[in-house]
Amino acid sequence: MKRYLEHMHTKPTHERRRHAMKVAGILTALVFVGWITTLGVQLGTPSTSSGQAGVAGTDNSSQTATVLNMQTDNQGNQLIVASSTGY
């Protein structure tokens, strides 16, 4: 690696920048492909009432009680507010 860096120091500035842009582009593309790959898995998993897909150690007792109350209390239209603090 040290030899490679010494070799790159002998190159002109514009070639070093072009090489750095190529490396950054390849790394960004790899991260993007990994994100897209896992996004399909995240969208395909069924979510729980809190929007968390099987997160271990979460306490959903109050949210479960709310869902059960909503299922037994069918008296017309209801407003359901989702909590975003479950992360």
HELIX and SHEET records of a PDB file:
HELIX    1   1 LYS A    2  HIS A    9  1                                   8    
HELIX    2   2 THR A   13  GLY A   44  1                                  32    
HELIX    3   3 SER A   61  THR A   72  1                                  12    
END                                                                             
